[in-house]
Amino acid sequence: MTDRTGSHSYRATGTPSSGATVTRYDSERRGLAAGVERGRTAIDRGAEALRRAWDAVDGTVSPAGWLLLGAAVAGLGAALAWHWSEGAIVAAGAAMLLLVCVPFLLGTHTYAVELDLERDRVVAGTDLSATLEITNRGRRSSLPAVLDVPVGDGLVETQVPFLRPHASHRETLTIGAARRGIISVGPMTIGRGDPLGVLRRDHTWPGEQTIYVHPVTTSIPSTSAGLIRDLEGQVTRTIVDSDLSFHAIREYLPGDSRRHVNWKSTARTGRLMVRQYEETRRSRIAVVLDLHAGAYASDDDFEMAVSVVASLGSQAVRDGREVVVATSGEIADQDRGRIHSLTTLPTVSSRALLDAMCPLESDAHVMPLDQVASMTLQAAPELSLVFLVTGAQHAWADLRRAALSFPADVQVIVARCETGAEPSLKTAREMRIATVGMLPDLGHLLLRASV
Amino acid sequence: MPLPSPRSLALTLAAVAASVALAVWSAWPVYETPRLVIVAGVGAVIGVGPALLTRARSWSTWAGSGLVVAAFAVAVVPTTMPGSLSDPGGLADALVAALASVVTGWKHLLTITIPVGDYQALLVPFLALVAACTWGATVLATGRGRTASLAVLPLLAMPAFGMAFGSSTPEASAQWGPFTVPEPTRATIVAAAVAVCAAWLLGRARLDRSDALRIARSQAATVRRRGGSMSLAARRRLVSTALIAAAVYVGLGIAPATVASEDRTALRDEVVPASVIAAQPSPLSAYRSWFTDASYDAVLLTVSGALDGQRLRIATLDSYEGQSFTVDADAASFARRPTVQSADLTVTIGPAYTGVWVPVATASGGAPRFLGARASELADAYYADEDLDTAMLALDTVDAGLGLVAGDSYTIAATEDDGTATLATATGGDATVSEDDYPALAAWVDQQSVGRTGADLIELVSRLRERGYLSHAAREAGAESWIADLSSRGPYVFEPVRAGHTSAHVEALFQSLLDQELRAGDDPSDELLVAAVGDDEKFAASAAVLARYLGFESRVVVGIRLGQADASDGVPACDGTCTGANVTAWVEVRADSTDAWTVLDATPQFESTPTRIRQGESLPQNATDADMPASEVIEPPSVQGDETADAATDDEAAQEDEPVALRIALAGLALSLTLALLAAPLLVLPVAKVIRRSRRRRAKVPEVAVVGAWEEMVDAYVDAGLDVPERLTRGELADLLERDRALVLAAMADRAVFDLHAPTSEAARESWRLVDAERQDLARRGSRWRRLRATLSLRSVLRRARPAPQPVPALVNTGRRTHAQH
C-alpha cells in the first residue's frame, strides 16, 4: 500500500495503451521521511554486523578463554598503573597461551555427513541402529577428526579417519531406546580447537531427527462391549433385519417381520423377499489417564499405566471405534483451582496416538482425576464406556467420585496399576475395578469382565 | 534444581579450597598469625555449607543467604576475637564491634601498619570476605548455564584481598633456573589463582562431555571398541603440556624485563601519608611559637658536615587560599623512596623538635639513611614528595603527630644553590592573583614602576625587606629573649605586630608601605620608607603573593639556614646547633618556563625603626586677606507663575525621562529578542508545514497537485486530532471520516489518478480550494488552545516517517472454507 506523491504514478496512468489503463503502485519517501528511513536502515545494518561479529567471537571463546583474556588485561593494567611485576608475568603468560591456541582454530571442513536411522518409531526396550556416512567432498585429503552426534542427553563420538578426496567412511551406531520418550538425534558437529579447550570452533550440520519410543502395548481381545445400537451411529458389517441402512434382499424365512417384505422384488420373483440391513451402532470410548505422581507407587507403575492406556486406545482405533484419550493439562502452582486444562491425544490413527503418548510424564502439578473425568464428559458428551487408568495409591473415595461424574448408562472401568499385585476384578455399583499386576493381565481381565 | 554430578561437585569444592588456601597465603603478610588459618577454615565452612544445603533442598536464595548471615553472626566472635570470650558481659559489645568492623575494618586495615596479628577486630573483614566469596562461588558454580562460569570472580577476589591490602615493599628476586623472577611469592600466588580458576572451567567442560559420552554408551546395548583412542589421548596430553609450558616460559622470561617493580604502589600507600598530612596544622601559622621564651633557646637539632650555604627544609607550603599557607593533601603525592641519599650532612634531633616533618636539604635523590635504634622503623615510615621537595614520617596514624624524637639521627645529601641567575632572566606570565583581591599590593607595585621580569621581582622583594621592620610578637611580655638578642646586635626598639598571614594581613602590610611612600614625598631617604612591621611569616607570605601577582609560581618554605651567622641577619643562620632562634621562612619562586626553584629570603631588617609621618596642615607663607563685606539680607524673589517652575521641573524631568525611556526601549528589545530566540525552535514546525503545503500546492503536474491536496487534507485531520487509520484507500477513509469535503476530494483524487485523461489545472485549483475551506473549518471548530496544538503537532510528520508496515495476510473467502492468504 502506498502513498503516491511521486512522479511515477503519472507515467503509469493517463496513457492508454491497447485500451487499458496501466496502474502501477510505487512508494516513495521524500525529505525527512526518506532521511529517517535511510538512517534507520544504516543503524540496523550496523547493529546486525556487530551482532554477527559478537556471536562469532562468543561461540569461539570458552569461559576459560574469557578468564585468560580478563587476566591478561587486568595484569597489564596493574603492571602499568601500580608497577606490579606479577601482573606483567600473569598478563604475558595468559596472552601467550591465548595466542598459541589460535592456530588450532584454522582450517575448514569439506565433509558431507548423512545420518540414516533404520526406523524412527520403536517400542521401548529395543535398540535401533543408524548408519553414519561421512564423505570427503574436497579436493585434498582430510586429516582425522572427531564427529559428535548428540543422541538425547548423551553424546556419541565417532572417529573419522584420514580420508582421501571423494572417499567416504561408513559407521554403524547403535542407539538404545530403553525407556519411552522422544529421542532427538543431532545436530552433528565437528569441533576444531586446542586440546586444552580454551578456544573452540564448531562446524555444525543442522538438522535434527526425532525417534519416537512408543510404550509397550499388549493385544486386547476385540469385543463387542460398549457397542450400543443407535440409529445415529456408524454402519457396521453386521446384517440385521431392521435398521436404517439397506444392504441386500433375501428370501423370506419364517419369523421375519412382514413389514420388511419388499413387494416389488416379490412380484418379480414370485417368492416372498425381505430386506436386510446393516447395523448401525454407536460406541464412544473414553480412556482417561491419571498423571498425578502421587497416585503411583513407583515409576514402573506409571509406565504400566501408560502402556495400559496405549493398548486400550490403539485397539479401539484399530477396531474402528470412536475413542477419546484424555489426560490433564499442565497447571502451574499458582493457578491451581482456577484453571482447568484437559489434553486430548489425537486418535486419527494408532500411530498418532502412540506418538502423542511418548512424552507423557507424571507430575505433581496436574488436575485430580475426578476433574479430568468431568472435563472429559464435557468434551465428549455421548460416551458408552469409560476407562479410568490410575495407580494403586489413589484414594477410593476419589475413584468413586470420578466414576459418579458419568451418567448411569455409561460403563466405568477403573484400571489400578500395581506392579506385582495379584490381578483381580471387583464389581461395585457404579464402577468395576480391575487391578493389573502385569501388562498381559489386561487382556485376561477385560475378557473376564466380558467387556 | 538438583545438585550437579558428584565429580563436578568435587571439582568445584577442590577449586574453592585451593582458592581459600591461596587467600591465606597472600594475606599472611598482613596478619602473620596462625589464627588466620582457623578464620579461613571457619569462613569456608560458613560459606559452602549453606550453599550446598540450599541447592540440595531447593530453598530460595534468600533463605540461604539468611543462613549464612546467621552462621556468621554466631561464629564471628569466637573465631576472630577469642580474647573477649573470657568476659561474658562484654560479649554483646564484642559482637557489636565485630559487626561494625565488617563495614569499617577495611579502612582500619589500610591505615594501620602491618603485620596486624589479631589486633582488635581486624580479622573480621577477612572472615566476612571468605564467607561471602565461598558462598557466592558455590551457589553460582552449582547452578546451570552460563552464569556458572561467573563463579571465578569470587574465587579470584579472595587472593586479591591479600594483594590489595598488603604492603608495597618489593621482595627480593629469585633465581629459578635460567629465569630471574621478581617478586616470586606474589607472582606464584597470582599465577596459581588464575590457573586454579582456568583449570576449574576447563575441567567442568571436560566432565560434562565425559558424562554425556557415558550416558550414550550406557544406553546402547553393544559396547563399541575404542581402538586407536589411546594414542589420541596421549597426543592430546602432550600438546596441552607443550602449550602450558610455552605460556609459562614467556611469562617468566619476557615479563620481568619490561616492568620495574622498585616503585611498587599499594593501596595503603595512598591512604597513609594523605591522612597524616590532613591532620597537620600549618607550620607557618605556628611560626611565632619558636620565638617565645620557652623555645627560643631550646635545641632543635645538631648538624655536622660542610654547612656553608646549605639550608634545611622543614616543610614546604604551596597552597594559599587567602587564609594560610598549607600543604594540599590531595594534590601532593607522597611516596616512599627506595634509594638512599649520599651522606654529606649528619643531623641529630634534639629534645625540642616535634612534628612529622623531616628536615632535609633536598627530598630528591632518595631517602636519608637513618641511624640508631629506630632506623628500620623510620625508614619504613618515610615518605617524600619530590615536586614539593619536602619529607615526612608516617609512623602511626592512630596517634598522628608522632615523628622524629630526640636522639634520632640520619645522614642526608647536600644541595647546590644555583643563585638567582635563572630567575633574573625569566619573565613572569599572567598574574594568578587578581588585582581586585589585592588592591593595595597592586597599587604598591605600580608605585614602584618596575617591570614584570624576574630581576624586577628580586628588586621588589629586596625593597620589601628593606622597608620592613622585624618583630616577632604582639606584646613585650614573653618576648624578652629575642628582643635582648636583637638589641645586643644593634639599636632595636620593639614594635608590636599581630600574628597571621591572611590576605587581610598582606594587604595591610602593603597598604602601610604605600601610605608611607606617598606621605614621604619626592626622593625620600631609605630610612624614611621603613613602615611595615612583621616577621618572616608575614613577609614570606607577602613575597609569595607578590611573586604570584607578577606571574611566577611561588611557595613558602619553613626551614633553617646553615653556615656562619651574620650579625645583620634578623634570623641568624645555624652553625652546628640549631635552636628556635634559627627557624626562618623563605620564598621559592619559579617561572613557568624553568624547572628549578630560586630561593629568595624574606626576613625584614631590624636596624632602622619605622618613622611615622603624619600629614598635617600648615598655613601658607603669604596669606591672603579675605574680604568680608557686610551683607544684607536679600529677600528671595516671589514665585511669578507656575510655568517657570514647571518649565524648570519639566526640563529636569524630560532630561531624566530620556535615559529612562531609552533604557526601557532597550530592555524591551532585549526581552523580545530573548523570547524570539526561545520560541525559535517551536517555530520550525509550523514553518516546515507551510513549506510542505506550498510545495504540494505548486506542483507542476495537476495530478500531483490534486493528490497533494488529498494528502494535505489528511495531514490536517491528523494534526487536528481526528482518528485516521492507516492503509485505507481514499474512498474508505473519506467514508470513515464522514466529512463532505473529504468525500468530494477523495473522489476527485481517485478520478485524477485513475481516469483516462489527466486532470486539468482547474481541477487542481478546485481541489486546493476545498482543502483551504476545510482547513478554515477545522480551525474555526476548536478553541484557540486546540488550534495552537494542531499547528505545533508532530503527528502528521511522524506518520510519514514511520517504517513501512509488514503486509498483513488478508482473509479471503472461497467457498465453504476460509483460509489465510499471504
Interface residues (C-beta under 8 A of the other chain):
Chain A: M1 D3 R4 T5 S7 S9 Y10 T13 G14 P16 T21 T23 S27 R29 G31 L32 A33 V36 E37 R40 S62 P63 A64 W66 L67 L68 A71 G75 A79 W82 H83 W84 S85 E86 G87 A88 I89 V90 A91 A92 G93 A94 M96 L97 V100 C101 D127 P150 V151 G152 D153 G154 L155 V156 E157 Q159 L173 T174 I175 G176 A177 A178 D194 P195 L196 G197 V198
Chain B: R146 S149 V152 M163 V181 P182 E183 R186 A187 I189 V190 A191 V194 C197 A198 L201 L202 A205 R206 R209 A212 L213 R214 I215 A216 R217 S218 Q219 A220 A221 T222 R224 G228 S229 L232 R236 R237 V239 S240 L243 I244 A246 A247 V248 V250 G251 L252 I254 A255 P256 T258 V259 A260 S261 E262 D263 R264 T265 A266 R692 R696 V701 E703 V704 V707 G708 E711 R727 V753 F754 D755 L756 H757 A758 V797 R800 A801 P803 A804
